[in-house]
Amino acid sequence: MKNKDKQFLQKWKRKREIGSKKYIFMHGFLGFGVMLTLLFSAIEIITNGSIIMNYMISRIVLLPTLGIIIFSTRWDSREKKYNRLVTR
């Protein structure tokens, strides 16, 4: 087994212990969705001096939803890779 695969197994083993729901919530909803919403809102305040409410509502809905979708897919692909490497 390659060193890269061993590192993946060690890291993913720790991350999978928290479970898929918590992983997706922490990384997808909070880490991706909420953080990007805050970042884009801050950029909008800096550049425009105010927040346009329609854009804010769109960011609040779309970015966390996108984060959940992306990190759900990421969880599934990492689980497949983990299981494939463990069964070797």
Contact map, one row per residue, 1 for C-alpha under 8 A:
1110110000000000000000000000000000000000000000000000000000000000000000000000000000000000
1111110000000000000000000000000000000000000000000000000000000000000000000000000000000000
1111111000000000000000000000000000000000000000000000000000000000000000000000000000000000
0111111100000000000000000000000000000000000000000000000000000000000000000000000000000000
1111111110000000000000000000000000000000000000000000000000000000000000000000000000001000
1111111111000000000000000000000000000000000000000000000000000000000000000000000000000000
0011111111100000000000000000000000000000000000000000000000000000000000000000000000000000
0001111111110000000000000000000000000000000000000000000000000000000000000000000001000000
0000111111111000000000000000000000000000000000000000000000000000000000000000000001001000
0000011111111100000000000000000000000000000000000000000000000000000000000000000000000000
0000001111111110000000000000000000000000000000000000000000000000000000000000000000000000
0000000111111111000000000000000000000000000000000000000000000000000000000000010001000000
0000000011111111100000000000000000000000000000000000000000000000000000000000000000000000
0000000001111111110000000000000000000000000000000000000000000000000000000000000000000000
0000000000111111111000100000000000000000000000000000000000000000000000000000000000000000
0000000000011111111100100000000000000000000000000000000000000000000000000000000000000000
0000000000001111111000000000000000000000000000000000000000000000000000000000000000000000
0000000000000111111101100000000000000000000000000000000000000000000000000000000000000000
0000000000000011111111100000000000000000000000000000000000000000000000000000000000000000
0000000000000001011111110000000000000000000000000000000000000000000000010010000000000000
0000000000000000001111111000000000000000000000000000000000000000000000000000000000000000
0000000000000000011111111100000000000000000000000000000000000000000000000000000000000000
0000000000000011011111111111000000000000000000000000000000000000000000000000000000000000
0000000000000000000111111111100000000000000000000000000000000000000100110010000000000000
0000000000000000000011111111110000000000000000000000000000000000000100000000000000000000
0000000000000000000001111111111000000000000000000000000000000000000000000000000000000000
0000000000000000000000111111111100000000000000000000000000000000001000100000000000000000
0000000000000000000000111111111110000000000000000000000000000001011111110000000000000000
0000000000000000000000011111111111000000000000000000000000000001101100000000000000000000
0000000000000000000000001111111111100000000000000000000000000001000000000000000000000000
0000000000000000000000000111111111100000000000000000000000000000000000000000000000000000
0000000000000000000000000011111111110000000000000000000000000011001000000000000000000000
0000000000000000000000000001111111111000000000000000000000010111111100000000000000000000
0000000000000000000000000000111111111100000000000000000000010011000000000000000000000000
0000000000000000000000000000011111111110000000000000000000000000000000000000000000000000
0000000000000000000000000000000111111111000000000000000000000010000000000000000000000000
0000000000000000000000000000000011111111100000000000000100110010000000000000000000000000
0000000000000000000000000000000001111111110000000000000000000000000000000000000000000000
0000000000000000000000000000000000111111111000000000000000000000000000000000000000000000
0000000000000000000000000000000000011111111100000000000000000000000000000000000000000000
0000000000000000000000000000000000001111111110000010000100000000000000000000000000000000
0000000000000000000000000000000000000111111111000000000000000000000000000000000000000000
0000000000000000000000000000000000000011111111100000000000000000000000000000000000000000
0000000000000000000000000000000000000001111111111110000000000000000000000000000000000000
0000000000000000000000000000000000000000111111111110000000000000000000000000000000000000
0000000000000000000000000000000000000000011111111100000000000000000000000000000000000000
0000000000000000000000000000000000000000001111111000000000000000000000000000000000000000
0000000000000000000000000000000000000000000111111110000000000000000000000000000000000000
0000000000000000000000000000000000000000000111111110000000000000000000000000000000000000
0000000000000000000000000000000000000000000111011111000000000000000000000000000000000000
0000000000000000000000000000000000000000100110011111101100000000000000000000000000000000
0000000000000000000000000000000000000000000000000111111100000000000000000000000000000000
0000000000000000000000000000000000000000000000000011111110000000000000000000000000000000
0000000000000000000000000000000000000000000000000001111111000000000000000000000000000000
0000000000000000000000000000000000000000000000000011111111100000000000000000000000000000
0000000000000000000000000000000000001000100000000011111111110000000000000000000000000000
0000000000000000000000000000000000000000000000000000111111111000000000000000000000000000
0000000000000000000000000000000000000000000000000000011111111110000000000000000000000000
0000000000000000000000000000000000001000000000000000001111111111000000000000000000000000
0000000000000000000000000000000011001000000000000000000111111111000000000000000000000000
0000000000000000000000000000000000000000000000000000000011111111100000000000000000000000
0000000000000000000000000000000010000000000000000000000001111111110000000000000000000000
0000000000000000000000000000000111011000000000000000000001111111111000000000000000000000
0000000000000000000000000001110111000000000000000000000000111111111100000000000000000000
0000000000000000000000000000100010000000000000000000000000001111111110000000000000000000
0000000000000000000000000001000010000000000000000000000000000111111111000000000000000000
0000000000000000000000000011100110000000000000000000000000000011111111100000000000000000
0000000000000000000000011001100010000000000000000000000000000001111111110000000000000000
0000000000000000000000000001000000000000000000000000000000000000111111111000000000000000
0000000000000000000000000001000000000000000000000000000000000000011111111100000000000000
0000000000000000000000010011000000000000000000000000000000000000001111111110000000000000
0000000000000000000100010001000000000000000000000000000000000000000111111111000000000000
0000000000000000000000000000000000000000000000000000000000000000000011111111100000000000
0000000000000000000000000000000000000000000000000000000000000000000001111111110000000000
0000000000000000000100010000000000000000000000000000000000000000000000111111111000000000
0000000000000000000000000000000000000000000000000000000000000000000000011111111100000000
0000000000000000000000000000000000000000000000000000000000000000000000001111111110000000
0000000000010000000000000000000000000000000000000000000000000000000000000111111111000000
0000000000000000000000000000000000000000000000000000000000000000000000000011111111100000
0000000000000000000000000000000000000000000000000000000000000000000000000001111111110000
0000000000000000000000000000000000000000000000000000000000000000000000000000111111111000
0000000110010000000000000000000000000000000000000000000000000000000000000000011111111100
0000000000000000000000000000000000000000000000000000000000000000000000000000001111111110
0000000000000000000000000000000000000000000000000000000000000000000000000000000111111111
0000100010000000000000000000000000000000000000000000000000000000000000000000000011111111
0000000000000000000000000000000000000000000000000000000000000000000000000000000001111111
0000000000000000000000000000000000000000000000000000000000000000000000000000000000111111
0000000000000000000000000000000000000000000000000000000000000000000000000000000000011111
